[in-house]
Amino acid sequence: MLLIILIILSGAFSGAEIALTSLSPAKTKLLKSSKHFGCKAVYKLKKQPENLLITILIGNNLVNILATVVAIVTTIIQVKNRLLLMVMMAIIAKN
C-alpha cells in the first residue's frame, strides 16, 4: 500500500513539473489577476523558476528513493521467507 502511495506521489511531482514548466508567460500573467484557489501561488512559483524546479526535483527524488527502499525491503523479506520455507521443507524431506 505504501509503495502505491509513493508511486502516485511521484506521478504528482512529475505532473506538477510538466504543468508548471510548460506554462507560458502570458498564461502566468493571467494567473496573477485570477481569483481561483492557488493561482497566486503558481504565479509566485513561476517568478522564481530555479527554486520551483529544484523543489519539485528534490521532492520527486526523495519519493522515488523511498519507493525504492520500500520495494527492496519488501523483496528481501519475501525472499528470506521463501528461502526459510525451502530449507525447512528440505530438512523435513531428509527425515
C-alpha positions in Angstrom: 0.0 0.0 0.0 2.8 2.4 0.9 4.5 1.7 -2.4 1.4 2.5 -4.3 1.1 5.8 -2.5 4.7 6.7 -3.2 4.3 5.9 -6.9 1.2 8.2 -7.0 3.2 10.9 -5.3 6.0 10.5 -7.8 3.5 10.9 -10.6 2.1 14.0 -8.9 5.5 15.6 -8.7 6.2 14.7 -12.4 2.9 16.1 -13.4 3.5 19.3 -11.5 6.9 19.7 -13.1 5.4 19.3 -16.6 2.4 21.6 -15.9 4.4 24.4 -14.3 7.4 24.4 -16.7 5.1 24.4 -19.7 3.0 27.3 -18.5 3.5 30.2 -20.9 4.5 33.7 -19.6 1.2 35.1 -20.9 -0.8 32.5 -19.0 1.2 33.2 -15.9 0.3 36.9 -16.0 -3.4 35.9 -16.3 -3.0 33.8 -13.1 -1.8 36.8 -11.2 -5.2 38.5 -11.5 -7.3 35.3 -11.2 -9.4 34.7 -8.1 -9.2 30.9 -8.3 -7.6 29.0 -5.5 -3.8 28.5 -5.9 -3.4 30.8 -8.9 -1.4 33.4 -7.0 0.8 30.7 -5.5 1.5 29.4 -9.0 2.3 32.9 -10.1 4.8 33.3 -7.2 6.4 30.0 -8.0 6.8 30.9 -11.7 8.5 34.1 -10.7 11.4 32.0 -9.4 11.7 29.1 -11.9 15.0 27.9 -10.5 13.6 27.4 -7.0 10.4 25.9 -8.4 12.3 23.3 -10.5 14.8 22.4 -7.7 11.9 22.0 -5.2 10.0 19.7 -7.5 13.0 17.6 -8.4 14.2 17.2 -4.8 10.7 16.1 -3.8 10.4 13.7 -6.7 13.8 12.2 -5.9 13.0 11.8 -2.3 9.8 10.0 -3.1 11.5 7.8 -5.6 14.3 6.9 -3.2 11.8 6.0 -0.5 9.8 3.9 -3.0 13.0 2.0 -4.0 13.8 1.4 -0.3 10.3 0.1 0.4 10.4 -2.2 -2.7 13.8 -3.6 -1.8 12.9 -4.3 1.8 9.7 -6.0 0.8 11.6 -8.1 -1.7 14.2 -9.1 0.9 11.5 -10.1 3.3 9.7 -12.2 0.7 12.9 -13.9 -0.5 14.0 -14.6 3.1 10.6 -16.1 4.0 10.7 -18.3 0.8 14.3 -19.5 1.5 13.4 -20.3 5.0 10.4 -22.3 3.9 12.6 -24.2 1.3 15.2 -25.0 3.9 12.5 -26.3 6.3 11.0 -28.4 3.6 14.4 -29.9 2.7 15.0 -30.8 6.4 11.6 -32.4 6.7 12.2 -34.3 3.4 15.5 -35.7 4.7 13.9 -37.0 7.8 
